[in-house]
Amino acid sequence: MHVRGNARQRLREIAHRAMLERGLEPEFSPAAQAQAQATHGQADGSGASRDLRDLLWCSIDNDDSRDLDQLTVAVDGASGARRVLVAVADVDAAVAKDSAVDAHARVNTTSVYTAAQVFPMLPERMSTDLTSLNQDADRLAIIVDVTVGGDGAVTGGEVYRARVRNRAKLAYNAVAAWLDGHGPLPPAAAAVKGLDANLKAQDAIAQALKTERHRRGSLLLRTLETRAVFDGDALAELRPDEENRARQLIEDFMIAANGVTARFLAARQVASMRRVLRTPERWDRIVALAAEHGGHLPAAPDAVALAGFLSAQRAADPERFPDLSLAIVKLLGKGEYVVDRPDQQPSGHWALAVRDYTHSTAPNRRFPDLITQRLLKSALADRAPAYGAEELDGLARHCTEQEDDAAKVERQVRKSAAALLLEGRVGERFDALVTGASDKGTWVRITRPPVEGRLVRGFERLDVGDRVEVTLKSTDVEHGFIDFERRA
């Protein structure tokens, strides 16, 4: 089904309005634009400590990504240990603290990815060029050097500065197909001698990391994230992103790198910004939901038990596992940024089963990562921290709020796109899953197309995870409203 007319422009206008309504800035100020044009590269103020340009670095990201935040490479470790190096773009070397560009980034705190337009946190001249780890370009980077034992546990790590060079720009889908034996080695990788073996080594390390985290209670969830597909300016469909091995590889490495980074700052008695997910308050509903699927969970929150239940459900019913995952995600609650002080015990990230966790690997796209980078560089140079604990407190609250608002903008535009697709289907019946139930309303998701909407009639006594049959009652493209009613 193609939605006629200029759907792309209509969604852009909706996105722009939604940004303003949420207190986000859709445009860069003249001062920020002037700064971006006047910047010619990264400034190596204190000198990079190492030259690692000869390593087999590669980037693995979405097919259309141009803001490349990290590179990875596997190297030999001592005494049988394995090492993976993560190079993070040194954005601070081109974006000075309290500059005009930094001020914009500090307001929005994140790039906002809507169905028809991306609102980057940094001007594209920086994020897709000067601070992007582009193929065949020499760049400054922060290296997170992770040591992984034979059992998949992270046994050590270092952080240092270096010069790097991306040898191959690769994409998730092509790398995953090759790793799974369903496609050829991507041409960019085939052109670099030895990169095929290195990618397999990276994959083996990532698999070991994931297995060990799962043993400790990391939750392997899968939800259906969708992206708008256009034919010219017409909206063709909402297509779910496919889970794949290469995407998981990068996720596993980023979790490990973020842990090493958090411990590095803690060891130097530096207050830092952590990303935490607290013990779920609605554990009783998670227990009930597991029982409805034939599982048993203890009365007290237990990540290992929940991880085991989810693994069994994934194997038993893979087709409906995303529905269960979505219900669990809603019940787990939201992540947030908090300040970790040297004299405090960190809260940890309950769903990842890690105590030490920060955001540090995407400084082109997230302001908390740029904050962490500046703290790292201060510590490496034996300078006073770039941010004090009191300033970090305010930034943690602000980044949490702005990230939530950015997610609401993305969701609103996604729902406007969905409303466009469903405009001509009012009165049709759908099978649905309850994804939210509170005093604010009850929400359900249908699968074809994968769309969420509000249940405006027949929502009594429903809870997250329940399955119902609904009828599409109405749509409102401008506001992203999709209303369903429960069939009697």
C-alpha positions in Angstrom: 0.0 0.0 0.0 1.4 3.4 -1.0 0.1 6.6 0.7 -0.3 9.2 -2.0 0.9 12.7 -1.9 4.0 14.1 -0.3 3.9 12.0 2.9 7.6 12.8 3.5 7.1 16.5 3.7 3.9 16.2 5.8 5.8 14.0 8.3 8.7 16.5 8.3 6.4 19.3 9.3 4.8 17.2 12.0 8.3 16.3 13.3 9.4 19.9 13.3 6.3 20.9 15.3 6.7 18.1 17.7 10.4 19.0 18.4 9.3 22.6 19.4 6.4 21.4 21.5 8.8 19.2 23.5 11.3 21.9 24.1 13.8 20.6 21.6 15.6 22.7 19.0 15.1 21.5 15.4 17.5 24.0 13.9 21.1 25.1 14.8 21.6 28.7 15.8 23.6 31.0 13.4 26.5 30.9 15.9 26.6 27.0 15.9 26.4 27.0 12.1 29.2 29.5 11.8 31.3 27.4 14.2 30.8 24.3 12.2 31.8 26.0 9.0 34.9 27.5 10.6 36.1 24.2 12.1 38.7 22.3 10.0 39.3 19.2 12.0 40.1 17.7 15.4 42.5 19.7 17.6 45.0 17.4 19.3 45.6 19.6 22.3 47.7 17.3 24.4 48.9 14.8 21.8 47.5 11.3 21.1 49.5 8.7 23.0 49.6 6.0 20.4 49.5 5.4 16.7 47.1 2.5 15.9 46.4 3.3 12.3 47.9 0.0 11.1 45.3 -2.2 12.9 42.4 -3.8 11.0 39.8 -1.3 12.3 36.3 -1.4 10.7 33.0 0.2 11.4 29.7 -1.8 11.4 26.5 0.3 11.5 23.2 0.8 9.6 23.4 0.8 5.8 22.7 4.6 5.7 24.7 5.7 8.7 27.1 8.6 8.1 27.9 9.6 11.7 30.3 6.8 12.6 31.0 6.8 16.3 33.1 3.7 16.8 35.4 1.2 15.2 36.3 -2.2 16.5 39.2 -4.7 16.1 40.2 -8.0 17.8 43.8 -8.4 18.9 45.8 -11.1 20.7 46.0 -10.9 24.5 48.4 -12.4 27.0 48.1 -15.9 28.5 45.3 -17.0 26.2 43.0 -14.0 27.0 41.4 -12.2 24.1 41.2 -8.4 23.6 38.8 -6.3 21.6 39.6 -2.6 21.1 36.8 -0.1 20.7 37.8 3.3 19.1 35.4 6.1 20.0 35.4 9.2 17.9 37.1 12.1 19.8 34.3 14.6 19.3 35.6 16.8 22.1 38.6 17.5 19.9 36.4 19.4 17.5 33.6 20.6 19.8 34.8 22.6 22.7 32.9 22.6 26.0 30.5 25.6 26.2 30.9 26.5 22.5 27.9 27.4 20.4 27.7 23.8 19.0 28.1 22.4 22.5 25.3 24.6 23.7 22.9 23.2 21.1 24.0 19.6 21.9 23.5 20.4 25.6 19.9 21.5 24.9 18.7 18.5 22.9 21.2 15.9 24.4 20.6 13.5 21.6 20.1 13.1 17.9 16.4 12.6 17.1 15.5 10.0 14.5 12.1 10.5 13.1 10.4 8.7 10.2 11.0 11.4 7.7 13.9 13.5 9.0 16.9 13.1 11.4 17.6 16.1 13.7 21.3 15.6 14.4 22.8 16.6 17.8 25.8 18.1 16.0 26.0 19.8 12.6 26.4 17.3 9.8 29.8 18.9 8.8 31.0 17.6 12.1 29.1 14.4 12.8 29.3 13.0 9.3 32.8 14.4 8.4 35.2 15.9 10.9 34.3 13.8 13.9 33.0 10.7 12.1 35.4 7.7 11.8 35.0 7.6 8.1 36.7 5.0 5.9 40.3 5.8 4.8 40.4 8.9 7.1 42.9 9.4 10.0 41.1 10.4 13.1 41.7 10.9 16.8 39.9 8.5 19.1 39.5 7.3 22.7 40.4 3.6 22.8 38.6 1.3 25.2 40.8 -1.8 25.4 38.8 -4.7 26.8 40.3 -8.0 28.0 38.0 -11.0 27.8 38.7 -14.3 29.5 38.0 -17.7 28.1 34.6 -17.8 29.9 33.5 -14.6 28.3 34.0 -12.5 31.5 35.6 -9.1 31.2 38.8 -9.5 33.2 40.4 -6.1 32.6 40.6 -3.0 30.5 42.4 0.2 29.7 41.5 3.6 28.3 43.9 5.7 26.3 44.1 8.1 23.3 45.2 7.1 19.8 45.1 7.8 16.1 43.1 5.4 14.1 42.1 4.7 10.5 38.9 3.0 9.4 39.9 0.3 6.9 36.3 -0.7 5.9 32.9 0.8 6.4 30.5 -2.2 6.8 26.8 -2.6 7.4 24.9 -4.8 9.8 22.8 -6.7 7.3 25.7 -7.7 5.0 28.0 -8.7 7.8 25.3 -10.7 9.5 24.5 -12.5 6.3 28.2 -13.5 5.9 28.6 -14.5 9.5 25.5 -16.7 9.3 26.7 -18.3 6.0 23.9 -16.7 3.9 25.9 -14.2 1.9 29.4 -13.3 0.7 32.0 -11.3 2.5 31.2 -7.7 2.0 33.4 -6.2 -0.8 34.8 -3.5 1.6 36.0 -6.2 3.9 37.2 -8.5 1.1 39.5 -5.7 0.0 41.4 -5.6 3.3 43.7 -8.6 3.8 43.0 -10.4 7.0 39.8 -8.6 7.9 37.7 -11.6 7.3 39.6 -13.6 10.0 39.4 -10.6 12.3 35.7 -10.3 11.9 35.3 -13.9 12.9 37.5 -13.4 15.9 35.3 -10.4 16.9 32.2 -12.5 16.5 33.6 -15.2 18.7 34.5 -12.7 21.5 31.0 -11.1 21.2 29.3 -14.5 21.5 31.3 -15.3 24.6 30.5 -11.9 26.2 26.8 -12.4 25.5 26.8 -15.9 26.9 28.5 -14.8 30.1 26.1 -11.8 30.6 23.1 -14.1 30.1 24.4 -16.5 32.7 24.5 -13.5 35.2 20.9 -12.5 34.3 21.2 -10.2 31.3 17.8 -10.2 29.5 17.8 -11.2 25.9 14.8 -9.3 24.6 13.5 -8.7 21.1 11.1 -6.0 20.2 9.8 -4.9 16.8 11.3 -1.6 16.0 10.0 -0.2 12.7 11.3 2.3 10.1 9.3 4.1 7.5 10.0 3.0 3.9 9.4 5.6 1.2 8.9 5.3 -2.6 10.0 8.7 -3.6 7.9 10.9 -1.3 5.1 8.4 -0.9 5.0 6.3 2.3 5.1 2.6 1.2 5.2 0.7 4.5 6.5 0.5 8.1 9.2 -2.2 8.1 10.4 -4.0 11.3 14.2 -3.9 11.8 15.5 -7.5 11.7 17.5 -8.8 14.6 20.9 -9.9 13.3 24.3 -11.2 14.6 26.3 -8.2 13.5 24.1 -5.8 15.4 24.3 -8.0 18.5 28.1 -8.0 18.1 28.3 -4.3 18.3 25.9 -4.2 21.2 28.0 -6.7 23.1 31.2 -4.7 22.6 29.5 -1.4 23.5 28.2 -2.9 26.8 31.7 -4.2 27.6 33.4 -0.9 26.7 30.9 1.1 28.8 31.7 -1.1 31.8 35.4 -0.6 31.4 34.9 3.2 31.0 32.8 3.4 34.2 35.3 1.4 36.2 38.2 3.5 34.8 36.6 6.7 36.1 35.6 5.1 39.4 39.2 3.9 40.0 40.4 7.5 39.6 37.8 8.8 42.1 36.1 10.8 39.4 32.3 11.5 39.7 30.6 10.3 36.5 27.3 9.9 34.8 25.9 6.4 34.9 23.1 4.9 32.9 20.9 2.8 35.3 17.8 0.7 35.2 16.5 0.0 38.7 14.9 -3.2 40.0 11.4 -3.3 38.4 8.6 -2.1 40.6 6.0 -4.1 38.7 7.6 -7.5 39.3 4.3 -8.9 40.5 2.8 -8.3 37.0 5.9 -9.9 35.4 5.4 -13.0 37.6 1.7 -13.1 36.6 2.6 -12.7 32.9 5.2 -15.5 33.1 2.5 -17.7 34.7 0.1 -17.0 31.8 2.9 -18.4 29.5 3.4 -21.5 31.6 6.5 -20.2 33.5 7.3 -19.7 37.1 9.2 -16.8 38.7 10.0 -16.2 42.3 8.1 -13.6 44.3 11.2 -11.3 44.7 12.8 -9.8 41.6 15.3 -12.2 40.1 17.1 -11.3 36.8 18.6 -14.8 36.4 15.2 -16.5 36.7 13.6 -14.0 34.3 16.5 -14.5 31.8 15.9 -18.2 31.9 12.2 -17.9 31.4 12.7 -15.5 28.4 15.2 -17.9 26.8 12.8 -20.8 27.1 10.0 -18.7 25.6 12.2 -17.5 22.7 13.0 -21.1 21.8 9.4 -22.4 22.3 7.5 -19.6 20.4 9.9 -17.4 18.4 7.1 -15.8 16.3 5.3 -14.3 19.3 8.4 -13.7 21.4 8.6 -10.0 20.4 5.1 -9.5 21.9 6.2 -11.0 25.2 9.4 -8.9 25.0 7.5 -5.7 24.5 5.3 -6.4 27.5 8.3 -7.1 29.7 10.1 -3.9 28.5 7.1 -1.9 29.4 7.0 -3.5 32.9 10.7 -3.0 33.5 10.4 0.7 33.5 12.6 3.4 32.0 16.4 3.8 32.2 17.8 7.1 33.6 21.0 8.9 34.1 22.4 9.3 37.6 25.6 10.6 39.1 28.1 8.1 40.5 30.2 9.6 43.2 33.4 8.0 44.5 31.9 7.4 48.0 28.7 5.7 46.6 27.8 2.2 45.4 26.5 2.4 41.8 22.9 1.3 41.1 23.7 -0.7 38.0 21.6 -1.7 35.0 19.2 -4.4 36.1 18.3 -5.7 32.6 21.9 -5.9 31.4 23.0 -7.6 34.7 25.9 -5.1 35.1 26.8 -2.9 38.0 29.1 -0.5 36.2 27.6 1.0 33.1 27.8 4.4 31.5 27.1 5.8 28.0 30.4 6.6 26.3 30.5 5.1 22.8 28.2 7.4 20.8 29.5 11.0 21.3 28.3 12.2 17.9 24.7 11.2 18.8 24.4 11.5 22.6 25.5 14.3 24.9 26.0 12.0 28.0 28.7 10.2 25.9 30.4 13.5 25.2 30.3 14.4 28.9 31.9 11.0 29.7 34.5 11.6 27.0 35.5 14.9 28.5 35.8 13.3 31.9 38.0 10.6 30.5 40.3 13.1 28.7 40.6 15.1 31.9 41.6 12.0 33.9 44.1 10.9 31.2 45.7 14.3 31.3 45.7 14.4 35.1 43.6 17.6 35.0 40.7 18.6 37.2 37.4 16.9 36.0 35.7 18.6 33.1 32.5 18.6 35.1 32.0 18.7 38.9 29.5 16.4 40.7 27.0 19.2 41.3 27.0 20.1 37.6 26.6 16.4 36.7 23.6 16.2 38.9 21.7 18.8 36.9 22.9 17.3 33.6 21.8 13.8 34.6 18.3 15.0 35.2 18.2 17.2 32.1 19.6 14.4 29.9 17.0 11.9 31.2 14.2 14.4 30.6 15.4 15.4 27.1 16.0 11.8 26.1 12.4 10.9 27.1 11.1 13.9 25.1 13.1 12.9 22.1 11.7 9.4 22.3 8.2 10.9 22.5 8.9 12.9 19.3 10.1 9.8 17.5 7.1 7.9 18.7 4.7 10.6 17.8 6.1 10.9 14.2 6.1 7.1 13.9 2.4 7.1 14.9 1.7 9.8 12.4 3.2 7.6 9.8 1.2 4.7 11.0 -2.0 6.8 10.9 -1.2 7.6 7.3 -1.0 3.9 6.5 -4.2 3.2 8.3 -6.3 6.1 7.1 -8.3 4.0 4.7 -8.8 1.0 7.0 -11.2 2.4 9.6 -13.6 -0.4 10.7 -11.2 -3.3 10.1 -10.6 -5.9 12.8 -7.1 -6.7 14.2 -5.6 -9.0 16.8 -3.8 -6.9 19.4 -1.5 -7.0 22.4 -2.0 -4.7 25.4 1.3 -2.8 25.7 0.3 -0.2 28.4 -2.4 0.1 31.1 -2.5 2.9 33.6 -4.7 5.8 34.7 -3.5 7.6 31.6 -5.0 5.1 29.3 -4.7 1.6 27.8 -2.6 1.0 24.7 -2.5 -1.9 22.2 -0.3 -3.0 19.3 -1.3 -4.7 16.2 1.2 -6.6 14.0 0.3 -6.0 10.4 1.3 -3.2 10.1 3.2 -3.1 13.4 1.4 -0.1 15.0 0.4 1.0 18.5 -2.7 2.9 19.4 -5.1 3.7 22.2 -7.9 1.5 23.3 -10.8 3.9 23.8 -13.5 1.4 24.5 -13.6 -1.9 26.3 -10.3 -1.5 28.2 -11.7 -2.4 31.6 -9.7 -5.0 33.6 -7.0 -5.3 30.9 -3.3 -5.3 31.7 0.0 -5.4 29.9 0.5 -8.6 28.0 -3.2 -9.4 27.5 -4.4 -10.3 24.0 -7.6 -8.8 22.6 -9.5 -8.4 19.3 -10.0 -4.8 18.3 -11.5 -2.6 15.6 -9.9 0.5 14.2 -12.2 3.4 15.2 -10.3 6.5 13.9 -7.0 8.1 12.9 -5.6 11.6 13.3 -2.4 12.0 11.3 -1.4 15.4 12.5 -1.5 14.3 16.2 -0.4 10.7 15.6 -3.6 9.4 17.2 -4.8 5.9 16.4 -7.9 4.8 18.3 -9.2 1.2 18.7 -12.1 -0.2 20.4 -12.4 -3.7 21.8 -14.8 -6.1 20.1 -17.5 -7.5 22.4 
